[in-house]
Amino acid sequence: VETLGPSKITVGKEAVYQLHLMNSGEVPADGVVVHVQLPAWADLAGAESSVGTAQSDQATETIRPLAWRVGTLPAGGRERLTLRLVPRESRPFDLAVRWDYQPAAAQAQIEVQEAKLAMQMDGPREVFYGRKELFALRLMNTGTGDAENVLITLMPIGSSDNPPAVHRMGTLKAGEERTIEIELTARQTGELLIHVKTQADHGVRAELAEKVLVRRAALQVEVQGPQVQFVNAAASYRIRVANPGNAPARQVRMLVSLPAGAKYLSGIDGARLDAGDSRVVWVIEALPAGAERVFDMRCALSAQGQNRFELTAAAEDDLTAASTITTRVEAIADLRLEVKDQQGPIPVGEEAVYELKVRNRGSKTAENVEVLAFFSNGIEPVAVEGGPHRIQPGQVVFQPIPAVAPGAEVSFRVRAKAEAPGAHIFRAEVHCRQLAARLVSEETTHFYQDGPASAPMMASPARGEPAARTAEQYAPPSLAPGAPAQQPMLR
């Protein structure tokens, strides 16, 4: 502070004094107040300041204090206060000046830096089982300080017992970003969690958890068919294949292994036989998730006993399924009786030839087959060919045939002569107790009397009885008279 003004003044005459305030420092001065002590016996005619306010305080007997409140004075700043005084007494005084301000505090601004780690996973959120997929892990330092000794840990996925995968990245500077490629192959289905942890020095950490849905197809197969079947009869089997998974099954290869002696007949479009016709193979290009296909297969079984069918299905991604069914194949004898007689009417006295054929159409030998021939009244058998027999009045009883093999045929020829004209009946029967079967066939032959024309003749009665013998008369020796006879089955 510098004070300028006259050193001598006159009583009653105004004198002007100036106070110059200067800040010669390098920082602003805050709260500057300049205090001036004026004599109490001098009047303050005026106080003018370049900045702030100048006010006179309560005077005492000797001093009139004045405060010039400047406020803040910048570094190198200058301000001025002009005072006009009028002395009333002739005595000397000191224009005492002092100043106050807040001392400048010494400070240094220190920036505190902090590293912050963040991660982001880029890649598919749905994958297929067993296929490799690439994921991009982006690691970022969004803080203001460097992250040192950065360590990334990929935790085991799902229920895997594999140890965590660790990758060291060193120092990641503030604002820096790095990308790591992660190759994953899903070995579990359903929703899996990819869990990644990262850490650096001084407790800097970050975690990332991303859910990924793993899709996979699945296969289920089932085969249905008869439990019991007869030899060489066509059997039908229903094959079902389903995909209960959540992804399509592709290139589904279906295979049915046939039992020995089985023959594939028909039913499956595009099927082919391989391995010596013992396997039926076909391919389904794609089976959508939740879908199923049904196939009907017809086979002929020729081997007696338990016949086992094995059904397998295989598709991409190591998908397999299997099912089996067993059919018990039984053999059965099936006899057929066929009778042929001569065509056209035959003169009385000439022989009529009747041919009997017994054939086994089944797959099992028919045992103890009995063959009998009966004639109505007026015609008698005279000769027999084909096997041991016994001729009796009105009938021929053949010795039982021990066995008729499957596909075999036994033939007999019976010759007979009519004693009177008319329509005479020939009846053949085959009995097999093993099959509980009785086969019957009848033929009517017309005989005429060679000579003058006469009225037509009816079928001759059976020796005083109806035209055909009774069931008891027809019964072979092995069937006791009076035993219940089955109704004849004409063939």
TIZA-91884 format. One line per field, with one value per residue (C-alpha): y negated, z negated, x negated; residue in three letters; residue number from 1. Coordinates in steps of 0.05 Angstrom, whole numbers, padded with zeros to 5 digits. Layout:
<atoms>
yy = Y:...
zz = Z:...
xx = X:...
aa = ALA:...
i = NUM:...
</atoms>
This chain:
<atoms>
yy = 00000:-00068:-00134:-00198:-00268:-00334:-00330:-00399:-00421:-00482:-00482:-00486:-00473:-00408:-00363:-00303:-00238:-00176:-00104:-00059:00016:00064:00141:00157:00232:00287:00309:00269:00241:00257:00219:00156:00102:00037:00002:-00072:-00110:-00182:-00234:-00245:-00322:-00320:-00315:-00263:-00303:-00244:-00174:-00148:-00079:-00047:00019:00043:-00002:-00051:-00061:-00100:-00062:-00089:-00143:-00145:-00207:-00206:-00160:-00156:-00086:-00075:-00006:00002:00071:00090:00164:00201:00167:00205:00219:00154:00115:00042:00004:-00067:-00101:-00177:-00211:-00285:-00311:-00378:-00388:-00427:-00433:-00452:-00392:-00337:-00266:-00201:-00172:-00100:-00047:00029:00085:00155:00211:00286:00319:00361:00435:00476:00536:00588:00622:00697:00741:00810:00861:00926:00986:01015:01080:01099:01158:01173:01240:01239:01304:01348:01359:01424:01479:01552:01610:01633:01574:01525:01453:01390:01337:01269:01246:01171:01147:01071:01025:00969:00937:00882:00925:00985:01055:01096:01171:01184:01257:01287:01352:01391:01435:01507:01509:01551:01612:01620:01641:01604:01553:01478:01450:01392:01338:01285:01218:01175:01101:01071:00995:00946:00944:01005:01063:01133:01191:01265:01320:01379:01444:01486:01554:01570:01640:01630:01611:01559:01490:01481:01423:01394:01363:01320:01285:01233:01201:01154:01125:01084:01122:01103:01155:01169:01227:01248:01301:01316:01370:01413:01462:01527:01562:01635:01685:01751:01817:01866:01928:01981:02042:02078:02143:02211:02254:02318:02331:02392:02415:02379:02336:02261:02222:02147:02105:02032:01991:01923:01874:01808:01748:01722:01674:01599:01602:01638:01708:01713:01773:01824:01893:01946:02019:02081:02146:02204:02271:02332:02356:02290:02256:02183:02175:02102:02040:01989:01941:01936:01996:02042:02109:02122:02173:02230:02204:02209:02135:02082:02013:01944:01872:01814:01749:01706:01717:01650:01640:01670:01709:01783:01830:01896:01953:02019:02078:02146:02207:02282:02327:02397:02419:02450:02425:02357:02306:02243:02177:02123:02051:01998:01924:01881:01807:01751:01728:01800:01811:01883:01921:01995:02040:02114:02159:02235:02274:02348:02384:02448:02499:02528:02582:02562:02618:02610:02663:02662:02712:02718:02762:02777:02727:02744:02801:02871:02934:02984:03039:02995:02973:02903:02877:02832:02799:02776:02728:02711:02653:02621:02546:02531:02528:02587:02662:02690:02757:02817:02792:02836:02838:02871:02877:02890:02907:02902:02962:02988:02978:03018:03009:03061:03039:02990:02962:02921:02956:03013:03017:03060:03063:03074:03070:02997:02971:02972:02964:02945:02962:02899:02858:02852:02782:02731:02682:02608:02598:02672:02703:02774:02799:02857:02883:02921:02958:02973:03003:02986:03042:02999:02935:02869:02815:02850:02814:02822:02793:02786:02769:02753:02757:02731:02733:02693:02634:02651:02645:02682:02667:02689:02686:02715:02726:02750:02793:02808:02879:02899:02964:02976:02995:02968:02900:02900:02850:02814:02849:02816:02831:02902:02912:02943:03014:03000:02935:02862:02847:02837:02881:02855:02825:02890:02929:02879:02879:02912:02971:02925:02885:02924:02923:02872:02825:02754:02738:02669:02634:02650:02594:02595:02576
zz = 00000:00018:-00011:00029:00005:-00026:-00088:-00112:-00112:-00137:-00189:-00155:-00086:-00049:-00035:00013:-00001:00044:00023:00079:00067:00108:00111:00131:00120:00170:00142:00126:00057:00029:-00026:-00021:-00072:-00081:-00148:-00153:-00221:-00213:-00269:-00305:-00300:-00223:-00181:-00125:-00068:-00020:-00004:00067:00085:00153:00128:00067:00012:-00038:-00103:-00166:-00231:-00299:-00321:-00389:-00424:-00383:-00322:-00266:-00234:-00160:-00125:-00051:-00031:00034:00039:00088:00117:00176:00183:00209:00197:00174:00140:00111:00053:00051:-00016:-00027:-00097:-00130:-00195:-00252:-00299:-00290:-00312:-00275:-00261:-00230:-00172:-00195:-00144:-00152:-00110:-00118:-00068:-00069:-00059:00005:-00012:00024:00059:00112:00153:00155:00206:00180:00235:00232:00279:00296:00334:00376:00421:00478:00513:00587:00619:00631:00575:00605:00627:00648:00609:00631:00678:00668:00657:00651:00599:00594:00523:00521:00460:00448:00397:00389:00331:00327:00303:00332:00312:00297:00298:00329:00323:00359:00334:00373:00323:00341:00380:00355:00315:00346:00301:00343:00306:00319:00381:00362:00409:00387:00422:00386:00382:00412:00418:00401:00459:00492:00520:00539:00571:00557:00600:00562:00598:00564:00581:00544:00514:00473:00494:00465:00438:00419:00383:00410:00348:00356:00300:00307:00255:00250:00196:00139:00137:00206:00227:00277:00293:00353:00357:00423:00435:00498:00521:00548:00597:00614:00649:00617:00644:00619:00657:00645:00684:00675:00705:00692:00635:00671:00746:00790:00837:00905:00887:00899:00834:00827:00783:00766:00757:00723:00719:00680:00665:00594:00596:00611:00676:00743:00751:00817:00860:00817:00840:00823:00821:00806:00796:00818:00784:00821:00873:00874:00940:00949:00992:00996:00959:00955:01013:01032:00990:01015:00993:00977:00941:00980:00975:00899:00885:00908:00913:00929:00914:00888:00912:00854:00794:00763:00688:00657:00720:00732:00792:00796:00845:00857:00877:00902:00895:00904:00850:00867:00807:00748:00678:00652:00708:00682:00721:00702:00721:00716:00736:00742:00761:00761:00694:00671:00661:00654:00631:00633:00621:00629:00637:00636:00673:00659:00725:00724:00779:00796:00843:00892:00932:00995:01028:01102:01140:01215:01253:01326:01368:01399:01386:01384:01410:01358:01354:01371:01319:01290:01265:01205:01188:01117:01100:01029:01025:00964:00976:00907:00877:00830:00844:00838:00803:00805:00862:00875:00944:00959:01019:01018:01072:01074:01089:01160:01168:01140:01139:01181:01179:01142:01158:01115:01049:01002:00994:00979:01025:00991:01018:01035:01008:01011:00948:00959:00910:00870:00901:00848:00870:00924:00926:00939:01013:01025:01062:01059:01116:01120:01178:01164:01219:01212:01253:01249:01245:01266:01304:01268:01230:01182:01127:01112:01045:01021:00950:00918:00843:00802:00726:00719:00753:00728:00802:00846:00920:00963:01038:01078:01152:01190:01252:01301:01327:01384:01411:01481:01521:01536:01506:01439:01388:01349:01286:01218:01175:01151:01078:01034:01031:01002:00968:00991:01049:01006:00949:00879:00840:00802:00867:00893:00830:00838:00794:00748:00731:00688:00710:00672:00661:00678:00750:00773:00826:00894:00926:01001:01041
xx = 00000:-00028:00000:-00006:00013:-00013:-00055:-00028:00044:00083:00139:00206:00178:00192:00132:00132:00095:00092:00078:00052:00061:00018:00013:-00058:-00049:-00035:00032:00095:00105:00174:00212:00170:00189:00149:00156:00141:00138:00160:00156:00221:00213:00212:00274:00278:00306:00306:00278:00277:00250:00236:00264:00301:00330:00300:00339:00323:00333:00352:00302:00268:00240:00177:00188:00238:00228:00243:00247:00237:00264:00231:00249:00203:00142:00114:00040:00008:00071:00074:00131:00139:00175:00181:00194:00213:00198:00213:00173:00207:00147:00075:00037:-00001:00027:00004:00045:00036:00053:00055:00086:00112:00124:00131:00065:00059:00058:00006:00040:00025:00080:00069:00107:00126:00131:00171:00173:00242:00251:00312:00327:00374:00387:00405:00429:00491:00540:00564:00517:00521:00493:00425:00411:00354:00374:00331:00344:00309:00294:00282:00243:00243:00210:00261:00224:00171:00114:00077:00099:00036:00027:00095:00117:00178:00210:00262:00300:00320:00385:00443:00426:00357:00300:00248:00205:00216:00181:00134:00106:00056:00060:00009:00024:00088:00080:00135:00185:00154:00195:00173:00211:00200:00231:00260:00277:00329:00359:00424:00425:00488:00558:00604:00586:00513:00479:00413:00380:00318:00279:00223:00179:00120:00075:00104:00170:00195:00246:00302:00348:00391:00446:00480:00533:00529:00582:00553:00600:00597:00641:00660:00685:00737:00757:00810:00831:00898:00920:00953:00930:00949:00947:00952:00898:00897:00957:00948:00937:00944:00899:00908:00844:00846:00787:00794:00751:00767:00707:00706:00667:00678:00648:00613:00595:00632:00610:00662:00642:00683:00644:00688:00687:00661:00711:00750:00765:00782:00844:00865:00887:00829:00817:00744:00723:00668:00641:00568:00524:00554:00625:00621:00628:00678:00646:00675:00658:00699:00667:00693:00738:00760:00760:00822:00841:00849:00854:00891:00876:00913:00870:00894:00851:00858:00828:00807:00767:00804:00789:00771:00758:00724:00727:00677:00692:00637:00635:00573:00566:00516:00486:00478:00553:00575:00636:00656:00716:00731:00791:00796:00849:00860:00870:00909:00919:00988:01011:01065:01097:01136:01180:01193:01237:01242:01291:01303:01340:01408:01456:01428:01463:01483:01431:01372:01323:01323:01257:01253:01186:01172:01115:01095:01046:01013:01012:00985:00916:00921:00927:00997:00995:01042:01086:01146:01178:01246:01291:01366:01417:01492:01537:01531:01456:01398:01322:01285:01211:01166:01097:01049:01041:01061:01136:01196:01257:01323:01395:01407:01340:01265:01223:01151:01097:01080:01024:00969:00947:00960:00902:00911:00923:00931:00990:01019:01063:01112:01155:01220:01256:01330:01388:01461:01511:01570:01579:01588:01550:01502:01463:01389:01366:01294:01272:01205:01197:01138:01145:01080:01115:01185:01202:01253:01253:01312:01323:01381:01390:01452:01444:01499:01504:01551:01576:01551:01615:01686:01701:01736:01760:01705:01681:01671:01610:01615:01631:01579:01602:01670:01647:01642:01597:01536:01513:01522:01464:01457:01451:01400:01359:01291:01272:01233:01295:01344:01417:01456:01396:01414:01395:01373:01413:01383:01343:01350:01290
aa = VAL:GLU:THR:LEU:GLY:PRO:SER:LYS:ILE:THR:VAL:GLY:LYS:GLU:ALA:VAL:TYR:GLN:LEU:HIS:LEU:MET:ASN:SER:GLY:GLU:VAL:PRO:ALA:ASP:GLY:VAL:VAL:VAL:HIS:VAL:GLN:LEU:PRO:ALA:TRP:ALA:ASP:LEU:ALA:GLY:ALA:GLU:SER:SER:VAL:GLY:THR:ALA:GLN:SER:ASP:GLN:ALA:THR:GLU:THR:ILE:ARG:PRO:LEU:ALA:TRP:ARG:VAL:GLY:THR:LEU:PRO:ALA:GLY:GLY:ARG:GLU:ARG:LEU:THR:LEU:ARG:LEU:VAL:PRO:ARG:GLU:SER:ARG:PRO:PHE:ASP:LEU:ALA:VAL:ARG:TRP:ASP:TYR:GLN:PRO:ALA:ALA:ALA:GLN:ALA:GLN:ILE:GLU:VAL:GLN:GLU:ALA:LYS:LEU:ALA:MET:GLN:MET:ASP:GLY:PRO:ARG:GLU:VAL:PHE:TYR:GLY:ARG:LYS:GLU:LEU:PHE:ALA:LEU:ARG:LEU:MET:ASN:THR:GLY:THR:GLY:ASP:ALA:GLU:ASN:VAL:LEU:ILE:THR:LEU:MET:PRO:ILE:GLY:SER:SER:ASP:ASN:PRO:PRO:ALA:VAL:HIS:ARG:MET:GLY:THR:LEU:LYS:ALA:GLY:GLU:GLU:ARG:THR:ILE:GLU:ILE:GLU:LEU:THR:ALA:ARG:GLN:THR:GLY:GLU:LEU:LEU:ILE:HIS:VAL:LYS:THR:GLN:ALA:ASP:HIS:GLY:VAL:ARG:ALA:GLU:LEU:ALA:GLU:LYS:VAL:LEU:VAL:ARG:ARG:ALA:ALA:LEU:GLN:VAL:GLU:VAL:GLN:GLY:PRO:GLN:VAL:GLN:PHE:VAL:ASN:ALA:ALA:ALA:SER:TYR:ARG:ILE:ARG:VAL:ALA:ASN:PRO:GLY:ASN:ALA:PRO:ALA:ARG:GLN:VAL:ARG:MET:LEU:VAL:SER:LEU:PRO:ALA:GLY:ALA:LYS:TYR:LEU:SER:GLY:ILE:ASP:GLY:ALA:ARG:LEU:ASP:ALA:GLY:ASP:SER:ARG:VAL:VAL:TRP:VAL:ILE:GLU:ALA:LEU:PRO:ALA:GLY:ALA:GLU:ARG:VAL:PHE:ASP:MET:ARG:CYS:ALA:LEU:SER:ALA:GLN:GLY:GLN:ASN:ARG:PHE:GLU:LEU:THR:ALA:ALA:ALA:GLU:ASP:ASP:LEU:THR:ALA:ALA:SER:THR:ILE:THR:THR:ARG:VAL:GLU:ALA:ILE:ALA:ASP:LEU:ARG:LEU:GLU:VAL:LYS:ASP:GLN:GLN:GLY:PRO:ILE:PRO:VAL:GLY:GLU:GLU:ALA:VAL:TYR:GLU:LEU:LYS:VAL:ARG:ASN:ARG:GLY:SER:LYS:THR:ALA:GLU:ASN:VAL:GLU:VAL:LEU:ALA:PHE:PHE:SER:ASN:GLY:ILE:GLU:PRO:VAL:ALA:VAL:GLU:GLY:GLY:PRO:HIS:ARG:ILE:GLN:PRO:GLY:GLN:VAL:VAL:PHE:GLN:PRO:ILE:PRO:ALA:VAL:ALA:PRO:GLY:ALA:GLU:VAL:SER:PHE:ARG:VAL:ARG:ALA:LYS:ALA:GLU:ALA:PRO:GLY:ALA:HIS:ILE:PHE:ARG:ALA:GLU:VAL:HIS:CYS:ARG:GLN:LEU:ALA:ALA:ARG:LEU:VAL:SER:GLU:GLU:THR:THR:HIS:PHE:TYR:GLN:ASP:GLY:PRO:ALA:SER:ALA:PRO:MET:MET:ALA:SER:PRO:ALA:ARG:GLY:GLU:PRO:ALA:ALA:ARG:THR:ALA:GLU:GLN:TYR:ALA:PRO:PRO:SER:LEU:ALA:PRO:GLY:ALA:PRO:ALA:GLN:GLN:PRO:MET:LEU:ARG
i = 1:2:3:4:5:6:7:8:9:10:11:12:13:14:15:16:17:18:19:20:21:22:23:24:25:26:27:28:29:30:31:32:33:34:35:36:37:38:39:40:41:42:43:44:45:46:47:48:49:50:51:52:53:54:55:56:57:58:59:60:61:62:63:64:65:66:67:68:69:70:71:72:73:74:75:76:77:78:79:80:81:82:83:84:85:86:87:88:89:90:91:92:93:94:95:96:97:98:99:100:101:102:103:104:105:106:107:108:109:110:111:112:113:114:115:116:117:118:119:120:121:122:123:124:125:126:127:128:129:130:131:132:133:134:135:136:137:138:139:140:141:142:143:144:145:146:147:148:149:150:151:152:153:154:155:156:157:158:159:160:161:162:163:164:165:166:167:168:169:170:171:172:173:174:175:176:177:178:179:180:181:182:183:184:185:186:187:188:189:190:191:192:193:194:195:196:197:198:199:200:201:202:203:204:205:206:207:208:209:210:211:212:213:214:215:216:217:218:219:220:221:222:223:224:225:226:227:228:229:230:231:232:233:234:235:236:237:238:239:240:241:242:243:244:245:246:247:248:249:250:251:252:253:254:255:256:257:258:259:260:261:262:263:264:265:266:267:268:269:270:271:272:273:274:275:276:277:278:279:280:281:282:283:284:285:286:287:288:289:290:291:292:293:294:295:296:297:298:299:300:301:302:303:304:305:306:307:308:309:310:311:312:313:314:315:316:317:318:319:320:321:322:323:324:325:326:327:328:329:330:331:332:333:334:335:336:337:338:339:340:341:342:343:344:345:346:347:348:349:350:351:352:353:354:355:356:357:358:359:360:361:362:363:364:365:366:367:368:369:370:371:372:373:374:375:376:377:378:379:380:381:382:383:384:385:386:387:388:389:390:391:392:393:394:395:396:397:398:399:400:401:402:403:404:405:406:407:408:409:410:411:412:413:414:415:416:417:418:419:420:421:422:423:424:425:426:427:428:429:430:431:432:433:434:435:436:437:438:439:440:441:442:443:444:445:446:447:448:449:450:451:452:453:454:455:456:457:458:459:460:461:462:463:464:465:466:467:468:469:470:471:472:473:474:475:476:477:478:479:480:481:482:483:484:485:486:487:488:489:490:491
</atoms>
